[in-house]
Each structure stands twice: as C-alpha cells, then as structure tokens.
Amino acid sequence: MPVLRVACFRHGESAANAGDATDDPASIPLTERGAQQAIAIARRFTSPPGIVICSPFYRAQQTAAPTLGQFPLTPFETWPIQEFTYLAPARCTGTSAAQRRPWVETYWDTSDPTLVDGPGAESFGAFIERVRAALSRLTKLPCSSDLTAAMFGHGQFFQAMRWLIETGAPIIDAEAMRAFRLIDQRSPMPNGDGFVATFDGRLWALEQDSLIR
C-alpha cells in the first residue's frame, strides 16, 4: 500500500501571538510577519499536494492562501481542526495572552479532561476525540501524489496529533492531560513551522527528514 504523507503547518504569527488584545478566537488575523511566514510555507512546495485541508479559523485560512494561490487546481477542504478553545470566549473578549495567563494556568492546573469552562469552550477530552477523528479521516484519503495532503491549522491541535501518534494516549485522564501540557510547554510548535506524518495502512509515524521534499 502506498504511504500516506501529510504535511502539517501551524499558522503564521497572529495578532494574539504578537500580544495584541483580541475578541473572537475564530477571527484573529495574521500579523505582517505571519503573512510573510505563509508565503515562505508556499515556497517550500515544489509540486502540489493531493489536497489542502484547513481549519475554519481565519488565521489558518490566511496561512493557506499563498499555497492555494500557487496551486489553484488543488482540491481544498475545511475540516474541524480548529484550535483547542478551552477558555469561554465571552470572558476573554478584549484580552491579551498576558491577561489570560492566570486563567490558562488555573485551567491546566485543574487537570480535569471533562471540564468545560463555559459556552463556546471545549473540554480536553472532547478536543482529543476531535484530533483522533481527524487522524481517522486522513487515513481514508487517496494517495494521489507524493504528498497526500497539506494541512493548515494550529499549535495545540498539531501538538496533540503528534502526541497521539507518538504515544497513542489510550486513556485521557488527569495524568494524560498533565503529560500533554508538559510537552506543549517544553516543545511548542513555532508559527509557520510543522512536521510530516505518515500512515502505512496500519500505523501512523512522524517523518524525521525535511518537511517538504
């Protein structure tokens, strides 16, 4: 069976990443630096991927745009691979990352994978199931080119993908949640960076060489 290859790119630098106060997490735009990172991603491709898959969040769509412009005939789909929103958006309106930091620390210190902070928020357990669903859906894509798919999404979502591929994480409990948080803090995924995951028909793995070849 041909090996399925998926390149996963975190969006370019966003206004929130730059420290600006933001409102709706779905509509946060890229900064000028983020836009340049999106162009740099597109330049990595020497041939079109089989499909471009993108988060519905605006910053991910903006990041995918230069690649889609380079390969206008490539199929494009929006999947529910949006970022993990664990704080209720209503109470975060008009705040910066620095202002939200105490709420963030309280959430992760609680280590409750069933906790939902409020309307519009997601539990850690539900988030991981959404990541598992994306991995399962990817396995059904046809291997029509060297690179089956290019995905444009978010740091914690792709961190969770990588974590599941490496560990399986069969039980999502407080210990698993703490383990994920530790990995995300120690090895955050930079804006505009990513990795390649492969599926051989039986197992997922992480490719160790260059992101695009």
ZAVO-939311 format. One record per atom (N, C-alpha, C, O): residue in one letter; x, y, z. Coordinates in pm, whole numbers, plus 50000, padded with zeros to 5 digits. Atoms other than C-alpha are relative to their C-alpha. Layout:
<atoms>
AXYZ/...
</atoms>
This chain:
<atoms>
M500844988050000/M500005000050000/M500885012550000/M501845013350077/P499234987549999/P501345034949916/P499925006850137/P498905006150206/V499984993149872/V502365055250219/V499345013649986/V499665021449896/L500674987049995/L500125084550300/L500925009850074/L501405006850183/R499164989749938/R502125116450376/R499195012750017/R498555017649924/V500764987949968/V500585146650545/V500935010250062/V501545007750167/A499214989049945/A502415179550599/A499085008850083/A498065013750033/C500834992249907/C501015198250900/C500715013050034/C501805013050090/F499404986949978/F501695235550922/F499195008050102/F497985009650088/R500654990449912/R500905258051214/R499905013449928/R500795017149852/H500194986950062/H499525291851104/H501165009450032/H501895007450129/G499024989749974/G501805321851080/G499665008050124/G498595006350183/E500224991949880/E502155346651362/E498685007649990/E498405014249890/S501284993049995/S498755360351463/S500085012150092/S501075014150163/A500064988449910/A497735392051641/A500084995650146/A500735002250228/A499945005149863/A497235371451957/A501424995650036/A501884998250147/N498625004249976/N500715356151925/N500915012050024/N501885011150100/A499194988049987/A502115391351896/A499685007950127/A500315018150154/G500324993649873/G500485400952227/G498855009849997/G498575016450097/D501124990750011/D497535421152097/D498774994750074/D498614982650090/A501305003949946/A494155420952269/A499124995749883/A499135001949777/T500835005450106/T491675400452066/T498604997050053/T498364997450173/D501385002949962/D487985391452065/D499684985449967/D500064976450042/D500415013450039/D486565361051884/D501224991749957/D501944996049867/P498815007850038/P489225333351864/P500004995349855/P501054992649798/A500075004650139/A487955322951520/A500405010649899/A500735007249785/S499784989350097/S488555356951361/S501325007450018/S501515018049958/I498714993449977/I492065365851483/I500834999649871/I501014988949813/P499244999850126/P494155377051182/P501494997950021/P502004998050133/L498545000549999/L497795372451092/L500575014150013/L499935023949975/T499224987750006/T500345399651152/T500715000349864/T500624990949786/E499214999350123/E502545411550866/E501084989150000/E501364983049897/R499015010849991/R505195387550991/R499364986649970/R499944978249902/G500725012550028/G502625359650985/G499704998249853/G499774987149802/A500275000650144/A501705368050626/A501264995949924/A501184988349828/Q498745003850064/Q505375365250528/Q500334985350028/Q500874978549941/Q499795014249970/Q505595331550704/Q499114991249913/Q499534980449872/A500905007550087/A502595319850500/A500584999049858/A500504988549795/I499365000250131/I504405329550179/I501194990450000/I501414983249903/A498845009049989/A507505310950299/A499584985349997/A500284977049940/I500515013850005/I505435279350351/I499714996149855/I500114985449811/A500355003150139/A504115281049994/A501244997349917/A501224988849828/R498775001750077/R507675283749862/R500704986850027/R501584982749951/R499395013149972/R508585250650023/R499524989249902/R500194979149882/F500585010250087/F506365231949778/F500625000749861/F500685011349799/T499525001050138/T507925220049452/T498974993549910/T499094993949788/S501115006050076/S504775201449346/S498765000950088/S498875002050210/P501224998249920/P501135203549454/P499694987950087/P499944976550047/P500505011149919/P499785182649740/P498714994749938/P498105001149853/G501245005750052/G496865159749669/G498795008150040/G497825009149965/I501114991949948/I494595181749880/I500555009650104/I501525006550173/V499704990649892/V494835212350102/V498834999850097/V497675001650057/I501015000749893/I492965209250432/I500285011250098/I501435013550137/C499784988349916/C492415239250653/C498995000750114/C497854996350101/S500874996349889/S490975249350988/S499045010949954/S499375018549863/P500914989050033/P487925272150970/P500435013550058/P499865023850021/F499584987449938/F489755298451179/F500755008649897/F501495003649813/Y499524990550101/Y490755329550985/Y501514999849983/Y502015000149871/R498544999650009/R494475329151069/R500564987949926/R501594989049859/A499575011950074/A494805293650933/A499645001549852/A500434997749765/Q500424997850138/Q492845302750618/Q500955009749931/Q501315007849815/Q499044990550056/Q495155332550564/Q501344993349972/Q502004996549873/T498735006950018/T498175309850605/T499964990749880/T500974989249809/A500135009150114/A496875285250346/A499915007449867/A500215001649762/A500304992750124/A496075312550091/A501155000349899/A500894997949781/P498944999950101/P499535315749929/P500234986449934/P500534985649815/T499855013350058/T499775278049882/T498874997149902/T499104991549795/L501135001850091/L496295277149729/L500175008649875/L499785004449766/G499754991650116/G497275306049504/G501054994249907/G500994996149786/Q498945006350079/Q500325286749389/Q499484987849927/Q499954984549817/F500555012250061/F498275255549315/F498475001249994/F497774994550069/P501444997250001/P494785268049219/P499114988149964/P497924988449992/L500815011750037/L493645234349085/L499984989250108/L499284979250094/T499975009849892/T494405215849407/T498705000350079/T498245011150117/P501235000249919/P491275204449594/P500255006250137/P501335005050195/F499914993249872/F490585224149911/F498784996550084/F497644997050036/E501095002949908/E488515214150214/E500265006450135/E501415007350179/T499934995249862/T487785229850552/T499524989050092/T498404984150079/W500335010649904/W487835204250834/W499925006150140/W500485016850163/P500084994849862/P487015208851204/P501294997450078/P501314990150177/I498705001549934/I490685211051301/I500415013350065/I501595016450078/Q499754987249935/Q490335244851472/Q500754998050131/Q500814986950184/E499215000649878/E492435252951775/E499134996250120/E497924998350121/F500645003649874/F491585240052122/F499655012850074/F500535020050120/T500484988149928/T489455267552280/T499494995350135/T498344991050146/Y500385005549870/Y489395258052648/Y499515010650097/Y498965007350202/L500594989249920/L488515292252791/L498775005349928/L498785007049806/A501224994850060/A484995305452734/A500305013149927/A500795022549989/P499664987850076/P485335331552455/P499415012850057/P500055023350049/A500654987749953/A482905355952616/A500825007250106/A500895019550107/R499244993249894/R485105362452918/R501405004049956/R502125010950028/C498684996450052/C488205365652702/C499955011649902/C500995016149856/T500144989150096/T486825393052477/T500815012350042/T500695017050155/G499234988049973/G489225422252455/G501224998050087/G501795007750137/T498835002749916/T492025405052647/T501194995449916/T501034990649804/S498775004750063/S495615397252556/S500424986750062/S499854982550163/A499505012549945/A497515364952612/A500535002050142/A500344993450228/A499474997249866/A499235380852913/A498895001350102/A499024996650215/Q501134998549909/Q495895389853068/Q499304986750026/Q498754984550133/R500675013049985/R494555354853012/R500864989650072/R500384979050111/R499085010149946/R497605337553156/R499564994150133/R499654981950148/P500455006249874/P496225333153512/P498854990249979/P498794979950047/W501115009250029/W493055317053371/W500524987349933/W500064976249960/V499385011550068/V495185294853148/V500644990750102/V500434978650098/E499315008349901/E497295282953440/E499004992850091/E499194981150125/T501035006449916/T494205276253653/T499364988349927/T499134977849986/Y500635010850078/Y492635255753373/Y500894987649999/Y500444976650030/W499115011650011/W495685233653324/W500344994050136/W500524981850146/D499715005249866/D496415230453696/D498854991450053/D499074982350133/T501165007949957/T492905216753746/T500084985749947/T499634976350014/S499775013350060/S493795187353514/S498734991549995/S498754979650027/D501285007150013/D490165177953456/D499634999249852/D499185009249796/P500275001050144/P489695164553100/P498525001349963/P498195002049845/T501424998450029/T485895167753133/T499525014450021/T498375017649991/L500394986449967/L485895204353239/L499705008349875/L500515008749782/V500364990450104/V484075228753009/V499875013650067/V499045015450156/D499924987149933/D484835264853102/D498745008549984/D498435016850069/G501214992250025/G481645278852952/G499574998849855/G500184991349780/P500485000650139/P479705284352627/P501125003049900/P501855012849915/G498984998050102/G481945280852325/G501344993650032/G502244993449948/A498765006749960/A484665262552519/A499854984949979/A498744979849961/E499955014350027/E485695226152473/E500794993250111/E501784998750160/S499225007549902/S486835200152722/S501234993949934/S501264992149812/F498805006450054/F490265184652682/F499664986449938/F500204982849834/G500395013050053/G488655150652632/G499345001249864/G499634993349774/A500664998050129/A486435163652351/A500995004549894/A500905000549779/F498954995550092/F489425180852193/F500804988249947/F501034987349827/I499215011650043/I491425148552185/I499184991049908/I499724985549812/E500855008050090/E488485129852030/E499905006549863/E499844999449762/R500044992950128/R488335156551760/R501304997849922/R501284996349800/V498725002750065/V492035151351688/V500034985649949/V500494983149837/R500065013950044/R491525113651673/R499144998749874/R499484991249782/A500895000650115/A488655118951429/A500695005049874/A500504999549766/A499264994850115/A490895139651202/A501014989749950/A501144987849829/L499055010450040/L493565112451203/L499294988749927/L499794983749826/S500775010550065/S490945086551115/S499545004149861/S499614996349766/R500474995050130/R489545107950834/R501145000849900/R500954998149781/L498844999350089/L493035113150691/L500344986549939/L500754985749824/T499645013350050/T493565075650656/T499144995849881/T499494986449809/K500915003650110/K490695074750405/K500285007849872/K499625005849770/L499654992350119/L492325099450163/L500764991449900/L501544982849941/P499215007250101/P493665085749833/P501425005349993/P501645017350007/C498604995950014/C497445086349790/C500245003549853/C500794995449778/S499964996350141/S497305105449463/S501285007349961/S501515009849843/S498744993150029/S500675123049490/S500994996750111/S500654990150209/D498985002649899/D503945121749684/D499585005350136/D499804998950239/L500534994149877/L502385144749942/L498484999249994/L497845006449916/T501445002350004/T498845132950013/T499225012650033/T498265016049964/A500754988349955/A497725164250197/A500925010150068/A501925006450129/A499394989349922/A498895197650330/A498925005550091/A497865009850044/M500974995349902/M497105207650649/M500485013250061/M501655014850094/F499694987149939/F496975243150784/F499135001750123/F497905002350113/G500774999649876/G495985245951146/G500745007150112/G501245018150094/H499664993049876/H497105253551497/H500984992150086/H501114979950074/G498955005949919/G499815247051750/G499564988750090/G500144977950086/Q500415010649907/Q497945227452014/Q499314988549928/Q499454977049969/F500625010950076/F495915207951760/F501074990949942/F500994978749956/F498965008250060/F499015196451576/F500924993850106/F501464982950086/Q499265006049890/Q500835191051904/Q499294987450049/Q499934977350079/A500785011649958/A498025167452002/A500084988849897/A500154977149934/M499835010250105/M498255149551666/M501334992750019/M501394980450017/R498665005849984/R501975144251719/R500064991450126/R500654980650125/W500035007349873/W501405133252079/W499274986749987/W499734976550038/L500755012450019/L498775107651979/L500774990149913/L500774978149941/I499225008950086/I500985093851702/I501144993650079/I501434981750062/E498845005049927/E503925090151940/E499624991150118/E500354981750150/T500335007149876/T502095076952248/T498734991749993/T498564982350071/G501305006750003/G498635065152147/G499025005950099/G497835007150070/A500824994149893/A497325080652471/A498634993250009/A497614999649986/P501275007350000/P494655053552513/P499005004950104/P497795003850085/I500884995349893/I493285068452837/I500235015050019/I501345019450046/I499904985549980/I492555105552861/I499505003350141/I498305005050164/D500314996849861/D492685112853233/D500865011850044/D501515018249962/A499234988749950/A494325138753457/A501494998549970/A502155008349936/E498585002350027/E497745122853413/E500345002649854/E501365008849824/A499784997750142/A497445123253034/A499955014949968/A500735020049888/M500134985750023/M496335159253041/M501255007550046/M501735016649978/R498774993749949/R499335169153253/R501184996949907/R502035005549884/A498915004050089/A501655149853019/A499965008349871/A501005012849822/F500124991950122/F500295168152715/F500445014450026/F501165020349946/R499644986249968/R500645201852884/R501515001650013/R502065011749968/L498554999349983/L504265194552975/L500715000049865/L501645007849843/I499395000650133/I505145185152617/I499765013049925/I500675018149859/D500334987750072/D503375215752480/D500825011850052/D501185020749974/Q499194989249944/Q505295238452716/Q501484998449966/Q502175008349939/R498585002450025/R508675222052658/R500375000749852/R501475004949817/S499715000450144/S508415218352280/S498885006549920/S498234999749840/P501074993550076/P505975244152144/P500345000449851/P501515001049812/M499814999650144/M505475244551769/M500045014649954/M499075021949973/P499924986050042/P506695277551620/P498985003349891/P498544994649817/N500864995550109/N504445297951394/N500674997449866/N501874999849849/G499485002550132/G504845287851032/G500844987549987/G501434985049882/D499215012350001/D506535255151123/D499054988050006/D497834989750011/G500865011849995/G505285219351133/G500784987149989/G501954986450027/F499405013350009/F506015182951062/F499254992149893/F498194996249845/V500675009250093/V505165154350825/V499674987250074/V500534981250139/A500455012749944/A503125124750945/A499744990349886/A499294994249778/T500235010350103/T502915092050752/T499124988950055/T499104986250175/F500855011449963/F500445063350753/F500204989149896/F499984991349777/D499665010950092/D501425029750602/D498874990049981/D499104979149929/G501145009150010/G497975014150615/G499714993150131/G498674986850147/R500175006349869/R498455002150972/R500325009550114/R499575010350212/L499554991449891/L500345027651183/L500365013949949/L500845015649837/W499514986550023/W500965064851195/W501435001050051/W501814994250147/A498644997249954/A504555077251228/A500345014449964/A499645020749885/L499514986650032/L506455110151219/L501244998849914/L502174991549947/E498865000250091/E508855115950933/E501125008450059/E500885019250113/Q498904993449932/Q512285126051051/Q500815009349912/Q501635017049962/D499194991550088/D513695143350742/D499275013149972/D498425017350050/S500524986650029/S512765176250574/S498475000149990/S497854990149954/L501454998649997/L509205189150599/L499394997749862/L498374991049851/I500475001950137/I508715190350222/I501194995349918/I502275001249923/R498925004450090/R510775170649975/R499454997649862/R500204993849771/
</atoms>
